[in-house]
């Protein structure tokens, strides 16, 4: 049971991370900030997504 749940959560997390990176790329912020946000999400996945959701580029 644990393997199926963790696999499903991993897939959901991967989809959310890809969605966040796509939103960052399509945002109107500078290229440097985009790169920093993407690296932040890639190297600190859970914390990075939470911080990006709360403080990331809007629009």
Buried (B, 14 or more C-beta within 10 A) or exposed (E): EEEEEEEEEEEEEEEBBEEBBEBBEEBEBEEEEBEEBBEBBEEEBEEBBEBBEEEBBEE
